Amino acid sequence: MMHSFIGGIETAYNYAKDLDRALTDIKIVTEDSTGAMANFAERANKAA
């Protein structure tokens, strides 16, 4: 049970890290503001 819990935390951490990296890349390419990226991240999270 503990292994499953730790695996879930690790998966969530990796998802957040990958999302942050992707949003940073999008922000660099599109030159969007931090607020626009935060809004995009929120919508992407809901869609996922």
LOVEXDREN-275657 format. One record per residue (C-alpha): residue in three letters; residue number from 1; x, y, z. Coordinates in nm, 3 decimals, padded with zeros to 5 digits, always signed. Example, Ala and Ser with C-alpha at 12.3 -4.5 7.8 and 13.67 -1.06 7.14 Angstrom:
LOVEXDREN-275657
 residuo num       X       Y       Z
     ALA   1 +01.230 -00.450 +00.780
     SER   2 +01.367 -00.106 +00.714
//
This chain:
LOVEXDREN-275657
 residuo num       X       Y       Z
     MET   1 +00.000 +00.000 +00.000
     MET   2 +00.280 +00.243 +00.088
     HIS   3 +00.458 +00.164 -00.240
     SER   4 +00.142 +00.253 -00.432
     PHE   5 +00.107 +00.581 -00.241
     ILE   6 +00.468 +00.679 -00.305
     GLY   7 +00.428 +00.586 -00.673
     GLY   8 +00.127 +00.818 -00.696
     ILE   9 +00.320 +01.105 -00.543
     GLU  10 +00.611 +01.044 -00.780
     THR  11 +00.376 +01.041 -01.079
     ALA  12 +00.214 +01.368 -00.972
     TYR  13 +00.555 +01.529 -00.918
     ASN  14 +00.679 +01.421 -01.260
     TYR  15 +00.358 +01.547 -01.424
     ALA  16 +00.400 +01.888 -01.259
     LYS  17 +00.767 +01.905 -01.358
     ASP  18 +00.689 +01.813 -01.721
     LEU  19 +00.403 +02.063 -01.735
     ASP  20 +00.626 +02.338 -01.600
     ARG  21 +00.892 +02.260 -01.860
     ALA  22 +00.635 +02.258 -02.142
     LEU  23 +00.480 +02.586 -02.029
     THR  24 +00.824 +02.747 -02.011
     ASP  25 +00.897 +02.633 -02.366
     ILE  26 +00.561 +02.766 -02.490
     LYS  27 +00.619 +03.096 -02.312
     ILE  28 +00.961 +03.138 -02.473
     VAL  29 +00.832 +03.065 -02.823
     THR  30 +00.510 +03.269 -02.801
     GLU  31 +00.647 +03.545 -02.578
     ASP  32 +00.323 +03.529 -02.376
     SER  33 +00.301 +03.677 -02.028
     THR  34 +00.328 +03.476 -01.709
     GLY  35 -00.041 +03.543 -01.640
     ALA  36 -00.141 +03.407 -01.980
     MET  37 +00.064 +03.094 -01.916
     ALA  38 -00.094 +03.049 -01.572
     ASN  39 -00.438 +03.070 -01.732
     PHE  40 -00.334 +02.824 -02.002
     ALA  41 -00.195 +02.585 -01.738
     GLU  42 -00.519 +02.596 -01.543
     ARG  43 -00.725 +02.517 -01.853
     ALA  44 -00.484 +02.241 -01.960
     ASN  45 -00.502 +02.084 -01.614
     LYS  46 -00.883 +02.081 -01.626
     ALA  47 -00.877 +01.928 -01.973
     ALA  48 -00.636 +01.656 -01.861
//
